[in-house]
Amino acid sequence: MVDDDLIWERVKSEGGPELPLFRVRFDFMRHPQRAQTFKRLVLEAEDWVNVVALTSDGRSVMVEQYRFGIGELTLEPTAGMVSAGEEPLAAAKRELLEETGYGGGQWHYLGAVQPNPATQNNLCHHWLAQDVVAVQPPAPEDGEAIRVHLMTLEELRGAIAAGRLRHTLALSALSRVYALWEPRA
């Protein structure tokens, strides 16, 4: 048992509305230093994957798509949800093939990050796929419209500098493979 005056006690939980990507839960949490109880939102979600896929000539397979939350096009590596009962590697390979038509290669696990631990309970697993090849036409899901780009490191850096590549989870995955920013003096 950890004796820490920063750990909150869950008093009870209530379910909330079901959303397309999340299950809403409200936890009633007792403050660790006072007797107050606070209602806190938790978004339960399946784990996610991000895939940094590289062709044999070192270009990164990127996707451009519209993101509803910001109402803009984004540029990012392939990403998606891990289906219930699916392993993260299988999800990563499936997402890459569906979104870009690329597959094969050598796969390496790069670790996981917490997308937003303030409200979410899931992980985002990062994968590196080297020497991928186009094996079929892209087959995005019905709710997706995707454009595939093959980009060099310099093109990625340019997209970051221009503000075209700002997705935090995408940058997190890419930064495990590339030095995306030059050190500032």
N, C-alpha and C positions, 0 to 999 in steps of 0.2 A: 504494500500500500504506500503510495506516494503521499507524503505530508507536505502539501504545497498550498500556500495561501492565494494562488492564482487559479486553482482548479475549481470550476463551477460544478455544482451538483444538479443533475437533472431531476426535477420534482415530478414531472409528467410530460407526456407527449400527446399531441392531437394531430390527426390527419387533416390535410387541407385539400384544395382542389387538385385534380389531376391535370397536368399540362402536357403538351406534346413531347417535350424532352425531359421533364422533371416531374417528380412526385413531391408535393409540398408537405412539409411537416412543421408543426409548431412545437418547440420545446420550451417548457417553462423551467427556467434555470435560476437557482439560488446563488446570489452573489457570494463569493468566497469570503468576503471580509465584512459584509453586512447581512442582515436578515432579509433583504429585499429579494423578491422573485420577479424576473423579467421574462416576457414572452419573446422568443427568438425564432426567426425563420431559418429553416434548413431546406435546401433543395437537394433531394436525393436523385442521383443520376447514375446511369451505367458509366463505366470507365470510358475514356476516349483514347484515340491513338493519333499521332502525327508521324508522317513518314518523310524523311529526307531521302529521296530517291535520286541516285546519281547514275548517269549513263557511263559507258566505258570511256568516253572522252571528257568526263568530269562535269558535264552540265547537269544542273539540278532540274528535276521534273516538277514544275510548279503549276498550280491551278488558279485561274481567275474566276471569281463568281460573285454574285450579288449577295450581300449580307443584310438581312432585314433590320437588325438592331441599329445599324448606323445608316442604312439607306444608301449604301455605296458599294461599288465593286471593290473587292479585296484581292490581293495576290498572296498566296500562301502555299505551303506544301500540302500534299494530300492529307486529309484528316477525316475522322468519323468516329462513330460510336462502336463500342464493343457490345455485340448482341448478348443477351442473357445466355449463359452456358458456353460462350465462345471465348477462346484464348486471345489475349491481346495480339500475338503474332499473327494468328489466323485473320483477325479483324484488319490488321495493317495490310496484309497481302490482299485481302478482299477489296478494301477501300482503294488501294493503289490501282488494281486492275479495273475496278468499276469506273473510277473517276478519270483515269488517264489511258487505260489500255496497256500500261506497262506492267511487267512482271519479271519473274526469274531473279537472278542475281544472288549475292551473298547478303544475309541479313544479320544485323547486330543490334542488340538492345542497348539503348543509350540511357535508360533510367526513366523515372517518372517525376512529374511535378503535380502540385495541387492547384487546379485552375483558379479557385477562389475559396480558400478555406474559411473565410468569414461566413459564407452561406452555403457552400456546396460540400458534399461528402465524397466526391469521386476523385480519381486520378486521371492524368493524361500521360500515356506511355509514349515515349519517343523511340523511334526506330530509324536506323540507317540501312538502306538497301543499296548496295554497290553493284555496278555493271548490269543495271536493269535494261531490258529491251522491250520495244513495242511488240506485243504479241496478239493484240486484237484492237478493234476500234473501241474507244471509250463507251461505256454503257452506264451513264449516271442514272440515279434513281429518278422517278417521276417528278419529284419536287426539286430537282437540281438542274441548273443550266451552267455548264462549265466550259471554259476554254483552257487548253493545255499550252504551257510555255516551257521551252528548254532554255535554261539561263546559266550563264557563267557566274563565277563569284563576283566579278566586277559589275555585271548587270544586276545581281542581287544587291550589292552595295549601293548602286545607283538608285534602285527602287526604294531602298530604305531612306536614302538621303532625300528623295523626292516625295516621301510620305506615302508611297503606293504600297509599302509593306510595313504595316504597323501592328499586326495581330500579335498579341503577347505570346500566345502559345506557339505560334509559328516561329517567332523570333527565338523563343526558348529552345525549340528543337534545332533550328538552323545553327544557333550559336554553340551547340554541342559538336558540330561538325566543322564549322567555318569560323575564322576570325572576321566577324562582320564589320567591326568598327576599328579604325586605326586608333591607336592610343593617342590621347591628347597630351601635349607637353605642358 
